[in-house]
Amino acid sequence: MKIIKQETEKEISNAILLKVGGRRDVLAWKNMTGTARALTAPYQVIQYGKKGSSDILGVIGPWGLFFGIEVKTLAGQQRDTQKTFEESVKRRGGIYIIGRYDETALKDLLMARAIFAEKMGLGHLINYENLEIEGYE
C-alpha cells in the first residue's frame, strides 16, 4: 500500500502562490496576519492584518478583479471569521476560493473570472477550452 504524504498549508500555499502568482495577468501576494509582541518595553502585543482574511490576496486582469484564496489541507475547515471574510468579498463582487491544490486553485480562479465575464455580457471573450481571455496578454 502506497502512503500519500499530506502537504502542509505552508507547502500548499507556496505551490499556489507560484502557480497563480506566476501568471502575467495576476498580481498575488501572501497575506500575513497574526500577533506579535514588541521587543522593547512596554512589550505591547500588536495584532496585524485583518482577522479571517485569506492566506493569498491578489488582483486578476483584465478587469482588475480582487481575489482571496484561503489555503486549506484536505481535512482543513474554514473558521467562522474566514466565512465572514468570504461573504464580504463575494458581496462586493470579488472572487473567493478555497485552495487545496495549486492546479485546482488556478482553475477555480479562472472559472470565477469567466463567470464574472458572462455576468457582464463579456462571455464571448472567454476561450472555454483553457478559460483564458481572447486577445488579452
C-alpha positions in Angstrom: 0.0 0.0 0.0 1.4 3.4 -1.0 1.3 6.1 1.6 0.4 9.5 0.3 2.0 12.4 2.2 -0.4 15.1 3.2 1.1 18.5 2.3 1.1 21.2 5.0 -0.8 24.5 4.5 2.6 26.3 4.0 3.6 23.9 1.2 0.2 24.2 -0.4 0.3 28.0 -0.1 3.7 28.2 -1.7 2.7 26.0 -4.6 -0.5 28.0 -5.2 1.4 31.3 -5.0 3.9 30.1 -7.6 1.2 28.7 -9.9 -1.2 31.6 -9.7 1.2 34.5 -9.0 3.5 33.4 -11.8 0.9 34.4 -14.4 1.3 37.7 -16.3 -2.4 38.6 -15.7 -2.2 38.1 -11.9 -0.7 40.1 -9.1 -0.7 38.0 -5.9 0.9 38.1 -2.5 1.0 36.2 0.8 -1.3 37.9 3.3 0.3 38.0 6.7 -1.9 38.1 9.8 -1.2 37.4 13.4 0.0 38.6 16.7 3.5 39.8 17.8 5.0 41.2 21.0 7.1 44.4 20.9 10.7 43.8 21.7 11.1 46.8 23.9 9.2 48.0 27.0 6.3 48.1 27.5 6.2 44.9 25.4 2.8 45.6 23.9 1.0 42.9 22.0 0.4 44.0 18.4 -2.1 42.4 16.1 -1.6 42.8 12.3 -3.7 42.0 9.3 -7.4 41.5 9.1 -8.6 38.6 11.1 -10.1 35.9 8.9 -8.7 37.3 5.7 -7.4 34.9 3.0 -3.9 33.5 3.0 -3.3 34.7 -0.5 -4.7 38.0 -1.9 -4.5 39.4 -5.4 -5.9 41.0 -8.5 -6.6 39.3 -11.8 -6.8 41.0 -15.2 -8.1 42.3 -17.4 -10.8 43.7 -15.2 -8.9 44.1 -12.0 -10.9 41.6 -10.0 -9.9 41.2 -6.4 -9.5 37.7 -5.2 -8.7 35.8 -2.0 -7.5 32.3 -1.8 -7.9 30.6 1.6 -5.4 27.7 1.7 -6.5 24.5 3.4 -5.3 21.0 3.7 -7.6 18.2 2.6 -9.0 18.0 6.1 -8.9 21.7 6.8 -12.1 23.6 7.5 -12.9 27.3 7.5 -13.2 29.2 10.7 -16.2 31.5 11.3 -14.0 34.6 10.7 -12.9 33.2 7.4 -16.5 32.5 6.4 -17.4 36.1 7.2 -14.5 37.4 5.1 -15.6 35.2 2.2 -19.1 36.6 2.4 -17.7 40.2 2.5 -15.5 39.6 -0.6 -18.3 38.0 -2.6 -20.9 40.6 -1.6 -18.6 43.2 -3.2 -18.0 41.4 -6.4 -14.7 39.8 -5.6 -13.5 36.2 -6.0 -13.0 33.9 -3.0 -11.9 30.3 -3.3 -10.5 27.6 -1.1 -7.3 26.3 -2.4 -6.2 22.7 -1.6 -4.1 22.1 -4.6 -2.2 24.6 -6.9 -3.8 23.3 -10.1 -7.4 23.4 -8.9 -6.9 26.8 -7.3 -5.8 28.2 -10.6 -8.6 26.5 -12.5 -11.2 27.8 -9.9 -9.8 31.3 -10.2 -10.0 31.3 -14.0 -13.5 29.8 -13.8 -14.6 32.6 -11.4 -13.2 35.2 -13.8 -15.1 33.5 -16.7 -18.4 33.6 -14.7 -17.8 37.3 -14.0 -17.3 37.9 -17.7 -20.5 36.1 -18.5 -22.4 38.2 -16.0 -21.0 41.3 -17.5 -22.0 40.3 -21.0 -18.4 39.5 -22.0 -18.7 35.8 -22.3 -17.7 36.0 -25.9 -14.2 36.9 -24.9 -13.6 33.7 -23.0 -11.8 30.7 -24.6 -13.7 27.9 -22.8 -11.0 25.3 -23.6 -8.4 27.0 -21.4 -10.5 29.7 -19.6 -8.3 32.4 -21.0 -9.4 35.8 -22.3 -9.1 36.1 -26.1 -6.7 38.7 -27.2 -5.5 39.6 -23.6 -1.9 39.1 -22.5 
